[in-house]
Amino acid sequence: MTKQTIRAIALGMLFATSVIGAAYYMEFDTLTATKLHDALKKEGLIAISESEYKRLKEAAKQDNPASVSDHPPSSKTIYVYFLTIQKGEVPNDFAQKLEDAHIISDANAFVTYLETHGLTRYVRAGTYKVHSGMSYEEIGDLITNKSK
């Protein structure tokens, strides 16, 4: 190979590297504090400083509700619902019914619980009496006939 050929190959490699690098950096989106706060706000979350977090954590430790006698006990509404699961119905459908009836707070989290614990294949068709005081585990046991 001649010097000229080697220089041409080197120049081509340099050009290709430059094009790839430019494309990478143009697509690379830097995460700024503003973008982070906007993304968190969109999800209903907030970001606080570490010092603020530690302050709130200490305040929560010191504020022991069991020792406060001037606060009346809080009354929590318990919702009762008769869940009917049809044969072949997918967990997303009946989980959404439970969320709509205020039995669970997040249908997707409940479906994830069922999938994680391998319960989706054991769900039985039928009508079940559930209430908002039940845990995911209790509801899962009931609809899979694993309740005691």
C-alpha positions in Angstrom: 0.0 0.0 0.0 1.1 3.5 -0.7 1.2 6.4 1.7 -1.6 8.0 -0.1 -3.9 4.9 0.2 -3.1 4.6 4.0 -3.9 8.3 4.4 -7.2 7.9 2.6 -8.2 5.0 4.8 -7.2 6.9 7.9 -9.1 10.0 6.7 -12.2 7.8 6.0 -12.0 6.3 9.5 -11.7 9.7 11.1 -14.7 11.0 9.1 -16.8 8.0 10.0 -15.9 8.3 13.7 -16.8 12.0 13.6 -20.2 11.3 12.0 -21.0 8.6 14.6 -19.8 10.8 17.4 -21.9 13.8 16.2 -25.0 11.6 15.9 -24.5 10.2 19.3 -24.2 13.6 21.0 -27.1 15.0 19.1 -29.3 12.2 20.4 -27.9 12.3 23.9 -30.4 14.2 26.0 -28.8 15.6 29.1 -30.9 15.4 32.3 -31.2 18.8 33.9 -32.8 19.6 37.2 -35.7 21.2 35.5 -36.4 18.1 33.3 -36.1 15.9 36.4 -38.6 17.9 38.4 -41.0 18.0 35.4 -40.8 14.2 35.0 -41.4 13.7 38.7 -44.3 16.1 38.7 -45.8 14.3 35.8 -45.8 11.1 37.9 -47.2 12.9 41.0 -43.8 12.8 42.8 -41.4 15.5 44.2 -37.7 15.6 44.8 -36.3 17.0 48.1 -32.8 17.5 49.2 -31.1 14.9 51.4 -31.0 17.3 54.3 -34.8 17.9 54.0 -35.4 14.2 53.8 -33.3 13.6 57.0 -35.2 16.4 58.8 -38.6 15.0 57.9 -37.4 11.5 58.9 -36.4 12.8 62.3 -39.6 14.7 62.7 -41.6 11.5 61.9 -39.6 9.6 64.6 -40.4 12.2 67.2 -44.1 12.5 66.3 -45.3 9.2 67.7 -49.1 9.1 67.2 -49.5 6.5 70.0 -48.4 9.0 72.6 -50.7 11.8 71.4 -54.0 11.6 73.3 -55.7 14.8 72.1 -56.2 13.5 68.6 -59.4 11.5 68.0 -58.9 8.1 66.4 -59.2 8.4 62.6 -62.2 6.8 61.0 -61.4 5.1 57.7 -64.1 4.2 55.2 -64.2 0.5 54.4 -65.6 -0.3 51.0 -67.3 -3.6 50.3 -67.7 -5.1 46.8 -68.9 -8.3 45.3 -66.4 -9.1 42.7 -67.6 -11.3 39.9 -64.9 -13.0 37.8 -66.1 -14.6 34.6 -64.5 -17.7 33.2 -61.5 -16.6 31.0 -61.5 -13.1 32.3 -58.0 -11.6 32.5 -56.5 -10.2 35.7 -56.3 -6.7 34.3 -60.1 -6.6 33.9 -61.0 -7.7 37.4 -58.2 -5.7 39.0 -59.6 -2.6 37.3 -63.0 -3.4 38.8 -61.4 -3.6 42.2 -59.7 -0.2 41.7 -62.9 1.4 40.5 -64.7 0.1 43.6 -62.0 1.5 45.9 -61.0 -1.9 47.1 -57.4 -1.5 45.9 -55.5 1.6 45.1 -53.6 0.4 42.0 -54.8 -2.2 39.6 -51.4 -2.6 37.9 -49.7 -3.2 41.3 -52.3 -5.9 42.1 -51.8 -7.6 38.7 -48.1 -7.5 39.3 -48.6 -9.1 42.7 -50.6 -11.9 41.2 -48.0 -12.5 38.4 -45.1 -12.3 40.8 -46.6 -14.9 43.1 -47.7 -17.2 40.3 -51.4 -16.8 41.1 -52.8 -15.8 37.8 -53.3 -19.3 36.6 -55.2 -20.3 39.7 -57.8 -17.6 39.6 -61.3 -19.2 39.7 -64.5 -17.8 38.2 -67.1 -16.9 40.7 -68.4 -14.1 42.9 -66.3 -13.0 45.9 -67.1 -10.6 48.7 -64.0 -8.3 49.2 -63.4 -5.1 51.1 -60.9 -2.3 51.1 -59.3 -3.5 54.3 -58.0 -6.6 52.6 -54.4 -7.0 51.5 -53.3 -8.1 48.0 -52.4 -11.4 49.6 -55.9 -11.9 51.2 -57.7 -11.0 47.9 -55.3 -13.3 46.0 -56.0 -16.2 48.4 -59.7 -15.6 48.1 -60.0 -15.6 44.3 -57.6 -18.6 44.0 -59.5 -20.6 46.6 -56.4 -20.7 48.8 -58.2 -19.0 51.7 -58.3 -20.9 55.0 
